[in-house]
Amino acid sequence: MDKLNRYRQLIRQVLEPYTQMKPANGEIEAYKCFDTESDRYQIFHAGWDGSQRVFGALIHIDLIGEKIWIQYDGTEVGIANELVELGVPNQDIVLAYHSPFMRQYDGFAVS
């Protein structure tokens, strides 16, 4: 299996359990949006907490070039850590939510 196909599989494997996690408050559902054509993967929440509308990304990942770009990570464990545990090298993961300047200090790829 080539590198990108392996990364696609690992991203789906890591994200899928987050679709089963229902927030404690309100009538909020977790949704997955896996655009395999453009290599964009997202888990988001949508629903209502009383009279308050809830909508937003929990996780957003893009495959750009041959690297995994974590655009947003609202988890406690950290999606990057889960991917590393599955064998993805740190240099193939970009924490895009860090500024380009700060990426040199986070232990992952700069870009």
C-alpha positions as CSV (number, residue, x, y, z in Angstrom):
1,M,0.0,0.0,0.0
2,D,1.4,3.4,-0.9
3,K,2.0,6.1,1.7
4,L,-1.0,8.3,0.9
5,N,-3.4,5.4,0.8
6,R,-2.0,4.2,4.2
7,Y,-2.5,7.7,5.6
8,R,-6.1,7.9,4.3
9,Q,-6.8,4.6,6.0
10,L,-5.2,5.6,9.3
11,I,-7.0,9.0,9.3
12,R,-10.4,7.3,8.9
13,Q,-9.4,4.7,11.6
14,V,-8.5,7.4,14.1
15,L,-11.5,9.7,13.4
16,E,-14.3,7.1,13.2
17,P,-14.6,6.6,17.0
18,Y,-15.2,10.3,17.5
19,T,-18.5,9.9,15.5
20,Q,-19.7,7.6,18.3
21,M,-19.1,10.2,21.1
22,K,-22.2,12.2,21.9
23,P,-21.7,15.4,23.9
24,A,-23.1,15.2,27.4
25,N,-25.3,18.3,27.1
26,G,-28.2,18.9,24.7
27,E,-29.4,17.2,21.6
28,I,-26.1,17.3,19.7
29,E,-24.9,14.8,17.2
30,A,-21.4,14.0,15.9
31,Y,-21.0,13.9,12.1
32,K,-18.2,12.8,9.8
33,C,-17.4,14.4,6.5
34,F,-14.8,12.4,4.6
35,D,-14.0,14.0,1.2
36,T,-11.7,11.3,-0.1
37,E,-11.5,13.0,-3.5
38,S,-9.9,16.2,-2.1
39,D,-8.4,14.5,1.0
40,R,-10.3,16.5,3.6
41,Y,-11.5,14.8,6.7
42,Q,-13.7,16.4,9.4
43,I,-15.7,15.5,12.5
44,F,-18.2,18.1,13.6
45,H,-21.0,18.6,16.0
46,A,-24.4,20.0,15.2
47,G,-27.6,20.3,17.3
48,W,-29.1,22.2,20.1
49,D,-28.3,22.7,23.8
50,G,-31.6,24.1,25.1
51,S,-32.2,27.2,23.0
52,Q,-28.5,27.5,21.9
53,R,-27.5,26.3,18.5
54,V,-24.3,24.2,18.5
55,F,-22.3,23.8,15.4
56,G,-18.6,23.4,14.9
57,A,-15.6,21.3,14.0
58,L,-14.1,18.9,16.5
59,I,-11.3,17.7,14.1
60,H,-10.3,18.8,10.7
61,I,-7.4,17.1,8.8
62,D,-6.2,17.6,5.2
63,L,-3.7,15.5,3.2
64,I,-1.5,18.0,1.5
65,G,1.4,16.7,-0.6
66,E,2.5,13.7,1.4
67,K,1.8,15.1,4.8
68,I,-1.1,15.1,7.2
69,W,-2.1,18.6,8.1
70,I,-4.1,18.8,11.3
71,Q,-6.0,22.0,10.8
72,Y,-8.0,21.8,14.0
73,D,-8.0,19.4,16.9
74,G,-10.5,19.8,19.7
75,T,-9.7,16.5,21.4
76,E,-8.0,16.0,24.7
77,V,-5.6,13.2,23.6
78,G,-4.5,14.9,20.4
79,I,-5.0,13.4,17.0
80,A,-1.3,13.8,16.2
81,N,-0.4,11.6,19.1
82,E,-2.9,8.9,18.0
83,L,-1.4,8.9,14.5
84,V,2.1,8.7,15.8
85,E,1.1,5.7,17.9
86,L,-0.1,4.0,14.7
87,G,3.3,4.5,13.0
88,V,3.0,7.9,11.3
89,P,6.4,9.7,11.6
90,N,6.4,13.1,13.3
91,Q,7.9,14.7,10.2
92,D,4.8,13.7,8.2
93,I,2.4,15.5,10.5
94,V,1.9,19.3,10.4
95,L,0.1,21.0,13.3
96,A,-1.4,23.7,11.1
97,Y,-3.2,25.3,14.0
98,H,0.2,26.4,15.3
99,S,1.7,29.5,13.6
100,P,4.3,28.8,11.0
101,F,6.9,30.3,13.3
102,M,6.0,28.2,16.3
103,R,5.9,24.9,14.3
104,Q,9.7,24.7,14.6
105,Y,9.3,24.0,18.3
106,D,6.4,21.5,18.4
107,G,8.2,18.4,17.4
108,F,6.3,17.8,14.2
109,A,6.8,18.9,10.6
110,V,7.2,22.6,9.8
111,S,5.3,22.3,6.6
